[in-house]
């Protein structure tokens, strides 16, 4: 897993030709990276291919053709891709949150710091809100979270938020997908370090 570069983004016409095939592939990638925690929270763990899909769809929908605007999409979406030792996800509040009323928004603002992983070595690591001003501008319904896992992978996801205490064991396919993402990030980081030393 690595950050995207300009050459990763297809020309809109070429993308249109390949879109149906690419979408079938993306559905398979997304499935084990979509993690529900009860009936209120959904976590979508991003990787390079998923973020590339976001960008290609944004370019297609908004009819973006200018080079400057394509580069801007890379600037906006690349931070969704985790760095070495991290997993990054989009957290979506699914229901029972009336965001038009300030007194309802306020209690959920503190939710992020109460979301955690239990890793395969037994450690508990809490999420941190990624510093992504453009994406994290909404008060609560959609947030980008970062988990610092090191070389270990998550086996349980949970919340000890006072209004929403819940814990769930990740499925084997979910654990495997997140482990693959972690290892690929570490591999890319090691290769960059090696090339810098040469």
VMD Tcl script that draws the C-alpha trace (Angstrom):
set ca {
  {0.00 0.00 0.00}
  {1.40 3.37 -1.03}
  {0.31 6.92 -1.71}
  {-1.06 7.56 -5.18}
  {0.81 9.47 -7.85}
  {-0.41 11.19 -10.98}
  {0.40 8.22 -13.21}
  {-2.00 6.06 -11.15}
  {-5.01 8.05 -12.34}
  {-6.51 6.95 -15.64}
  {-7.63 9.23 -18.41}
  {-11.43 9.63 -18.05}
  {-12.14 7.93 -21.39}
  {-9.97 4.93 -20.55}
  {-11.55 4.72 -17.10}
  {-15.01 4.69 -18.64}
  {-14.03 1.72 -20.80}
  {-12.67 -0.26 -17.85}
  {-15.08 0.98 -15.18}
  {-17.39 -2.05 -14.99}
  {-14.47 -4.45 -14.59}
  {-12.74 -2.21 -12.04}
  {-15.93 -1.84 -10.02}
  {-16.31 -5.61 -9.72}
  {-12.74 -5.78 -8.42}
  {-13.28 -2.92 -5.94}
  {-16.41 -4.56 -4.52}
  {-14.33 -7.62 -3.60}
  {-11.64 -5.46 -1.99}
  {-14.12 -3.36 -0.02}
  {-16.17 -6.22 1.41}
  {-13.78 -7.38 4.19}
  {-12.75 -3.77 4.87}
  {-16.30 -2.68 5.77}
  {-16.73 -3.28 9.50}
  {-20.02 -2.68 11.29}
  {-20.01 -2.04 15.04}
  {-23.58 -2.59 16.12}
  {-26.31 -0.76 14.22}
  {-24.92 2.76 14.53}
  {-21.32 2.69 13.27}
  {-19.66 1.63 10.04}
  {-15.88 1.70 9.54}
  {-14.49 1.58 6.00}
  {-10.76 0.82 6.04}
  {-9.10 2.47 3.07}
  {-6.26 1.20 0.93}
  {-4.56 2.41 -2.24}
  {-6.99 0.77 -4.65}
  {-10.06 2.02 -2.81}
  {-8.76 5.59 -2.69}
  {-7.90 5.45 -6.40}
  {-11.52 4.42 -6.99}
  {-12.74 7.43 -4.97}
  {-10.63 9.75 -7.13}
  {-11.62 8.19 -10.44}
  {-15.30 8.41 -9.50}
  {-14.94 12.01 -8.36}
  {-13.27 12.92 -11.66}
  {-16.02 11.11 -13.57}
  {-18.93 12.60 -11.62}
  {-17.62 16.17 -11.54}
  {-16.23 16.01 -15.10}
  {-12.75 17.03 -14.01}
  {-10.31 17.45 -16.91}
  {-7.84 20.17 -15.95}
  {-4.51 18.88 -14.69}
  {-4.54 21.25 -11.73}
  {-7.90 19.87 -10.59}
  {-6.76 16.24 -10.93}
  {-3.72 17.01 -8.78}
  {-6.02 18.65 -6.26}
  {-7.99 15.40 -5.95}
  {-4.76 13.54 -5.20}
  {-3.97 16.14 -2.53}
  {-7.40 15.74 -0.93}
  {-7.71 11.95 -1.02}
  {-4.12 10.70 -0.55}
  {-4.20 11.33 3.23}
  {-6.84 8.59 3.48}
  {-4.03 6.11 2.78}
  {-2.29 5.11 6.00}
  {1.41 5.47 6.77}
  {3.69 2.70 8.06}
  {2.34 0.95 11.16}
  {-1.10 2.54 10.80}
  {-4.59 1.64 9.67}
  {-6.87 4.43 8.53}
  {-10.63 4.32 8.10}
  {-13.70 6.41 7.51}
  {-16.15 6.17 10.42}
  {-19.79 6.73 9.49}
  {-22.61 7.21 11.99}
  {-25.49 5.23 10.49}
  {-28.56 6.07 12.54}
  {-30.16 7.72 15.56}
  {-28.18 10.95 15.25}
  {-30.15 14.11 14.52}
  {-27.35 16.37 13.29}
  {-29.61 19.39 12.89}
  {-29.91 19.80 16.64}
  {-26.80 21.03 18.50}
  {-27.68 19.21 21.73}
  {-27.69 15.94 19.77}
  {-24.40 16.62 18.00}
  {-22.42 17.44 21.11}
  {-22.46 14.03 22.84}
  {-21.19 12.26 19.69}
  {-18.26 14.64 19.17}
  {-16.25 12.77 21.82}
  {-16.91 9.37 20.27}
  {-13.65 9.16 18.28}
  {-11.40 8.94 21.33}
  {-13.43 5.99 22.64}
  {-13.08 3.75 19.57}
  {-10.40 1.09 19.96}
  {-8.76 -2.01 18.53}
  {-7.52 -4.97 20.51}
  {-4.50 -6.27 18.62}
  {-3.37 -9.87 18.23}
  {-0.80 -9.37 21.00}
  {-3.54 -8.24 23.44}
  {-2.75 -4.52 23.38}
  {-5.57 -1.99 23.17}
  {-5.02 1.00 20.87}
  {-7.43 3.91 20.63}
  {-8.31 5.74 17.44}
  {-7.14 9.25 16.74}
  {-8.88 11.70 14.43}
  {-6.62 12.15 11.41}
  {-5.58 15.73 10.71}
  {-7.57 15.99 7.49}
  {-9.30 19.35 7.59}
  {-11.12 18.95 4.28}
  {-12.54 15.52 5.02}
  {-13.10 15.93 8.77}
  {-15.02 19.19 8.55}
  {-18.40 17.60 9.37}
  {-19.20 17.58 13.11}
  {-19.76 13.90 13.45}
  {-21.45 11.79 10.80}
  {-18.25 11.11 8.91}
  {-14.76 11.11 10.42}
  {-11.39 9.76 9.34}
  {-9.66 7.77 12.09}
  {-6.12 6.48 12.46}
  {-5.08 3.47 14.53}
  {-1.38 3.06 15.37}
  {-0.87 -0.70 15.28}
  {2.85 -1.13 14.62}
  {3.43 -4.63 13.27}
  {0.40 -6.19 15.00}
  {-3.03 -6.57 13.43}
  {-6.47 -6.02 15.01}
  {-8.71 -8.87 16.14}
  {-11.40 -6.88 17.98}
  {-12.96 -3.45 17.45}
  {-14.91 -1.74 20.20}
  {-16.27 1.41 21.79}
  {-16.26 2.37 25.46}
  {-18.17 5.59 24.78}
  {-20.70 5.98 27.62}
  {-23.67 6.22 25.21}
  {-22.47 3.32 23.05}
  {-20.52 0.55 24.76}
  {-20.00 -2.35 22.40}
  {-17.29 -4.76 21.24}
  {-17.03 -7.05 18.22}
  {-14.56 -9.69 17.10}
  {-13.41 -9.17 13.53}
  {-14.07 -12.01 11.13}
  {-11.17 -14.05 9.76}
  {-11.49 -12.32 6.38}
  {-11.50 -8.87 8.03}
  {-8.43 -9.70 10.11}
  {-6.63 -11.03 7.04}
  {-7.46 -7.96 4.91}
  {-6.27 -5.49 7.55}
  {-3.15 -7.56 8.22}
  {-2.36 -7.52 4.49}
  {-2.76 -3.74 4.40}
  {-0.50 -3.24 7.42}
  {2.21 -5.50 6.01}
  {2.10 -3.88 2.58}
  {2.52 -0.41 4.13}
  {5.50 -1.59 6.19}
  {7.04 -3.20 3.10}
  {6.72 0.01 1.07}
  {8.25 2.05 3.91}
  {11.18 -0.39 4.18}
  {11.80 -0.24 0.42}
  {11.82 3.57 0.50}
  {14.27 3.55 3.41}
  {16.53 1.09 1.60}
  {16.55 3.11 -1.63}
  {17.32 6.30 0.33}
  {20.39 4.63 1.87}
  {21.79 3.48 -1.47}
}
mol new
graphics top color blue
foreach p $ca { graphics top sphere $p radius 0.5 }
foreach p [lrange $ca 0 end-1] q [lrange $ca 1 end] { graphics top cylinder $p $q radius 0.2 }
display resetview
